[in-house]
Amino acid sequence: MSQKKGSNEKKESESALTQRLIREKHWDTWSIQSASIGKKGNSGEYGAFLKDKLIIYKLMDNKQLIQTSELIWPENKHGEVDHFTLKSIFHLDGKDFVVSPQGKDVQKFLEGEKKNTFTKVPRKFYQKILGFRSKKRWKQITASLIYLFIISFIIGFFNGEDETSTNVPATKNVTTETTSPTNDLSVEKKEKESKTVVKMDPNKPVTFKNGDYTVDDDILPGNYIASTKDKVGGNFAVYRRGNSNAIVNEILGTELEPPLMYNDLDIKLKKGDTIKLKSFETNVVFTPISDEELKKRTAEEEAAKVEQARKAEEAKKEAEAAEAKRQTEQQAAADKAAQEASQSTNTNVFYANCSEVEAAGAAPISQGEPGYSRKLDRDGDGIACDQ
């Protein structure tokens, strides 16, 4: 039983393995695609597109991932870009690199994030045709023969169709051209029914794979919870119409804790918004939030804010009370120290005789006052130097 299950398991391709290993190494990469540094693309190389640089990797025979090259993104530079059907060649700040196939996304990133500008490589009209862009003679000849064959086939097809239609009897032509109002109504009814079937349900979750999606075409406007079961995660971005910067740009996954990665996101989608999903290994699910649920969440958030403010006020009062207590204790300690210092000073006053007392202006001295001693109180009445 286990052998049968193992034999039916789908083997991971080298391309998928390479991209997975890159994602594990660079969870914050916003794109992983075939890329090479230089004017010619190297087979088997993939690039990790980070915010500050491009790192090129290649999978070796032992399934180990090695770094082959690296390119730091320049800023505020002007370069050239040549977009082909399956690849794009960039020349920027004296360096060349090849991207396949999402070169236009890379151009938007460099223009938006790094403030670079690009001039498209000019081409003559025939050089835009597949087979003529490389300027290689043998490719142009091969493409010409293929195009001639296709054109001949199309012309022959339509000529044959015309001949067939001319051989059809006139009575049959009249019959096929005449349609009844009942049939027209039935066709319209079927079209309406088919449109009703594909109408989006605002209460059901919507599942998307990697790609770009437009709100109101692919998903209805409204409040959603975007979530995925993808452990490694992918890039989740939402762009508002007329705004080149994303209003949401986060890594959606389950392996790490926020803010490094989010397991789910609350998002409000408006008509015309563009959703961009990249590098996900599993689907992203958009679950609608009903008005009742939204009101409940809003109420809970407001209650949480009130509770947080209450706790902050209590903490403030406790801190003020603790500070007042500290100051009171500090003042009491200072008063005690002053009293002890005064007593110490009093006990340290000493007069050898009444002449010193009179010279100090302290005569007479009562018992308990500084400088009093039984020696100076000859009559023992408790007052020294009173005569």
C-alpha positions in Angstrom: 0.0 0.0 0.0 2.8 2.4 0.9 4.8 1.5 -2.3 1.7 2.4 -4.4 1.3 5.7 -2.7 5.0 6.5 -3.1 4.9 5.7 -6.8 1.9 8.0 -7.4 3.5 11.0 -5.7 4.4 13.8 -8.1 8.2 14.4 -8.2 9.2 18.0 -7.7 10.8 19.6 -10.8 14.2 21.2 -10.6 12.6 24.6 -11.3 10.1 24.2 -8.5 12.8 22.9 -6.1 15.1 25.8 -7.0 12.4 28.4 -6.4 11.4 26.7 -3.1 15.0 26.7 -1.8 15.4 30.4 -2.8 12.2 31.2 -1.0 13.4 29.4 2.2 16.7 31.4 2.0 15.0 34.8 1.2 11.5 34.9 2.6 11.3 38.7 1.9 11.9 38.4 -1.9 9.1 40.0 -3.9 9.7 37.8 -7.0 11.6 34.7 -8.0 12.0 34.1 -11.7 14.6 33.0 -14.3 17.3 35.6 -14.5 21.0 36.0 -15.3 23.6 38.8 -15.2 24.9 39.6 -18.6 23.3 40.0 -22.1 22.6 36.3 -22.5 20.4 34.3 -20.2 22.0 31.2 -18.6 19.9 28.1 -18.4 19.0 26.9 -14.9 19.7 30.2 -13.2 17.0 31.9 -11.0 17.1 35.3 -9.4 15.9 36.4 -6.0 14.5 39.9 -6.5 15.1 41.7 -3.2 14.4 45.4 -2.4 18.1 46.2 -2.4 19.7 43.8 -4.9 19.3 40.8 -7.3 21.0 37.5 -6.3 21.4 34.8 -8.9 21.3 31.1 -7.8 21.8 27.8 -9.6 20.8 24.3 -8.5 23.7 21.8 -8.7 23.5 18.1 -9.4 23.7 17.3 -5.7 20.5 19.4 -5.2 22.5 22.1 -3.5 21.8 25.8 -4.2 24.8 28.0 -5.0 25.0 31.7 -5.6 26.5 32.5 -9.0 26.4 36.3 -9.1 24.9 39.4 -7.5 23.7 42.9 -8.6 23.1 45.8 -6.2 20.2 47.9 -7.5 21.4 51.3 -8.7 19.3 54.4 -8.0 18.4 57.5 -10.0 20.0 56.1 -13.1 18.9 56.0 -16.8 19.2 52.8 -18.8 17.7 50.8 -21.7 15.4 47.9 -21.8 14.6 45.5 -24.6 11.3 43.6 -24.1 10.9 40.3 -26.0 8.0 37.9 -25.7 9.7 35.5 -23.3 12.5 37.7 -21.8 13.7 41.3 -21.2 17.2 42.5 -21.4 18.2 45.5 -19.2 21.2 47.8 -19.5 21.5 50.0 -16.4 24.5 51.8 -14.9 27.0 49.9 -17.1 25.6 46.5 -16.2 23.4 44.0 -18.2 20.9 41.5 -16.8 18.2 39.3 -18.4 14.8 38.5 -16.8 12.3 36.0 -17.9 9.3 36.3 -18.2 8.1 39.2 -16.0 10.5 41.9 -17.2 7.9 44.6 -17.2 7.2 44.0 -13.5 11.0 44.5 -12.8 10.9 47.7 -14.9 8.0 49.0 -12.8 9.9 48.1 -9.6 13.1 49.9 -10.6 11.2 52.9 -11.8 9.0 53.2 -8.7 11.2 52.1 -5.9 14.7 53.1 -7.2 13.7 56.1 -9.3 15.4 54.8 -12.4 14.3 55.6 -15.9 14.4 53.5 -19.1 14.4 54.0 -22.8 12.9 51.2 -24.9 15.2 49.8 -27.6 13.7 51.0 -30.9 12.8 48.3 -33.4 11.6 48.4 -37.0 8.1 47.1 -37.4 9.2 43.8 -39.0 11.7 43.2 -36.2 8.8 42.9 -33.8 7.6 39.8 -35.6 8.5 36.4 -34.1 11.5 35.1 -36.1 12.8 38.4 -37.3 13.8 39.9 -33.9 17.2 38.1 -33.5 18.4 39.4 -37.0 19.7 35.9 -37.7 19.4 35.0 -41.4 18.4 31.3 -41.0 15.7 32.2 -38.4 14.3 34.9 -40.8 14.1 32.4 -43.7 12.5 29.7 -41.5 9.9 32.2 -40.2 9.1 33.5 -43.7 8.4 29.9 -44.9 6.2 29.2 -41.9 4.2 32.4 -42.4 3.8 31.7 -46.1 2.4 28.3 -45.3 0.0 29.7 -42.8 -1.2 32.4 -45.1 -1.7 29.9 -48.0 -3.6 27.6 -45.6 -6.0 30.4 -44.5 -6.6 31.6 -48.1 -7.3 28.0 -49.2 -9.6 27.5 -46.3 -11.8 30.5 -47.1 -11.8 29.8 -50.9 -13.0 26.3 -50.2 -15.7 27.6 -47.9 -16.9 30.0 -50.6 -17.1 27.2 -53.2 -19.1 25.0 -50.8 -21.6 27.8 -50.1 -22.1 28.4 -53.8 -23.1 24.8 -54.4 -25.8 24.9 -51.8 -29.4 25.1 -53.3 -31.1 28.5 -53.1 -34.0 27.1 -51.1 -31.7 26.0 -48.4 -30.1 29.4 -48.2 -33.5 31.0 -47.7 -34.3 28.5 -45.0 -31.0 29.1 -43.0 -31.2 32.9 -43.3 -34.8 33.0 -41.9 -35.0 32.9 -38.1 -38.1 33.1 -36.0 -38.6 35.6 -33.2 -39.2 32.7 -30.8 -35.6 31.3 -31.5 -34.1 34.8 -30.9 -35.9 35.1 -27.6 -34.7 31.6 -26.6 -31.1 32.6 -27.5 -31.3 35.8 -25.4 -32.8 33.8 -22.5 -29.9 31.3 -22.6 -27.4 34.1 -22.7 -29.0 35.7 -19.6 -29.1 32.4 -17.8 -25.4 31.8 -18.6 -24.6 35.3 -17.2 -26.6 34.5 -14.1 -24.5 31.4 -13.5 -21.2 33.2 -13.6 -22.4 36.1 -11.4 -20.2 36.4 -8.4 -21.7 35.6 -5.0 -20.8 38.3 -2.4 -21.2 35.8 0.4 -18.9 33.0 -0.9 -15.0 32.9 -0.5 -13.0 33.5 -3.7 -9.8 31.5 -4.3 -6.9 32.9 -6.4 -3.6 31.5 -7.6 -0.5 33.6 -8.5 -1.3 36.4 -10.8 -3.0 39.8 -11.2 -6.7 40.3 -10.5 -9.0 43.3 -10.8 -11.7 44.2 -8.3 -15.2 44.2 -9.8 -14.0 41.9 -12.7 -12.5 39.0 -10.7 -13.8 39.7 -7.2 -16.5 42.0 -5.9 -15.7 45.2 -3.9 -16.0 44.8 -0.1 -14.3 43.8 3.1 -12.3 40.5 3.1 -10.0 38.4 5.1 -7.1 37.2 2.9 -5.5 34.0 4.1 -3.3 31.1 2.9 -2.0 27.8 4.2 1.3 28.4 2.5 4.0 27.8 5.1 6.8 29.6 3.3 4.5 32.3 2.0 4.3 34.7 -0.9 4.0 38.4 -1.7 0.5 39.9 -1.3 0.1 43.4 -2.7 -2.9 45.7 -3.6 -2.6 48.7 -5.8 -5.3 51.4 -5.9 -6.2 53.0 -9.3 -4.1 56.0 -10.0 -1.5 55.2 -7.3 1.8 53.7 -8.2 2.6 52.7 -4.6 0.9 49.7 -3.1 -1.6 50.4 -0.3 -0.8 46.9 1.0 2.4 45.0 0.5 3.1 42.1 2.9 4.3 38.6 3.1 1.4 36.2 3.6 2.2 32.8 5.1 2.2 30.7 8.3 5.8 30.1 9.2 6.7 33.4 10.9 5.0 35.8 13.3 4.0 39.4 12.5 5.3 41.8 11.4 7.7 39.5 9.4 4.8 37.5 8.0 1.0 37.5 8.4 -1.3 34.5 8.4 -4.3 36.6 7.4 -5.0 40.2 6.5 -8.1 42.3 6.8 -8.5 44.3 3.6 -11.1 46.6 2.1 -11.2 46.3 -1.7 -12.6 49.1 -3.9 -13.6 49.0 -7.5 -10.6 49.2 -9.8 -8.1 47.9 -7.3 -5.4 45.5 -8.6 -4.4 42.5 -6.5 -1.0 41.0 -7.2 0.0 37.5 -5.9 3.5 36.2 -6.4 5.5 33.1 -5.3 2.7 31.3 -3.5 2.8 27.5 -3.5 -0.9 27.2 -2.4 -3.9 29.3 -3.1 -4.9 32.6 -1.4 -8.5 32.6 -0.1 -10.5 35.9 0.1 -13.3 35.3 2.7 -16.0 38.0 2.7 -16.8 39.9 6.0 -20.5 40.5 6.4 -21.8 43.9 7.6 -22.8 42.3 10.9 -19.4 40.8 11.4 -17.7 44.1 10.3 -19.9 46.0 12.9 -19.0 43.4 15.5 -15.2 43.7 14.7 -15.5 47.5 14.8 -17.2 47.4 18.2 -14.6 45.0 19.5 -11.8 47.2 18.3 -13.4 50.3 19.9 -13.9 48.4 23.1 -10.3 47.3 23.0 -9.2 50.9 22.5 -11.3 52.1 25.4 -10.0 49.3 27.6 -6.4 50.1 26.6 -7.0 53.8 27.4 -8.5 52.9 30.8 -5.5 50.7 31.6 -3.1 53.4 30.5 -4.9 55.9 32.7 -4.7 53.6 35.7 -1.1 52.9 35.1 -0.5 56.7 34.9 -2.3 57.3 38.2 -0.4 54.4 39.9 2.9 55.9 38.6 1.9 59.4 39.9 1.0 57.9 43.3 4.2 56.0 43.5 6.2 59.1 42.6 4.4 61.1 45.3 5.1 58.4 47.8 8.7 58.3 46.8 9.0 62.1 47.1 7.3 62.0 50.6 9.7 59.3 51.8 12.6 61.2 50.3 11.6 64.4 52.1 11.1 62.5 55.4 14.5 60.9 55.1 16.1 64.4 54.4 14.3 65.9 57.5 15.5 63.0 59.6 19.1 63.4 58.4 19.0 67.1 59.1 17.7 66.5 62.6 20.3 64.0 63.3 23.0 66.3 61.9 21.7 69.1 64.2 21.8 66.8 67.2 25.2 65.7 66.3 26.3 69.3 66.0 24.7 70.1 69.4 26.5 67.3 71.1 29.8 68.4 69.7 29.7 71.9 71.2 32.1 72.2 74.1 33.2 75.1 76.4 36.1 74.8 78.7 34.9 77.6 81.1 32.3 80.3 81.4 34.7 82.8 79.9 34.5 80.9 76.5 30.7 80.8 76.9 30.5 84.6 77.4 32.9 85.1 74.6 30.7 83.0 72.3 27.7 85.0 73.5 26.0 81.8 74.6 25.6 82.6 78.4 23.6 81.5 80.2 23.2 77.9 79.0 20.3 75.8 80.2 20.4 72.1 80.6 19.8 70.3 77.3 21.2 73.2 75.2 24.4 72.9 73.2 27.5 73.3 75.3 25.8 72.7 78.7 27.9 70.7 81.2 27.6 70.0 84.9 31.1 71.4 85.2 29.9 74.9 84.2 26.8 74.7 86.5 28.5 75.3 89.9 25.3 75.7 91.9 23.6 72.8 90.2 20.4 74.7 89.4 20.3 73.5 85.7 21.7 76.8 84.4 25.4 77.2 83.6 27.4 80.5 83.6 24.4 82.4 85.1 26.6 84.5 87.4 
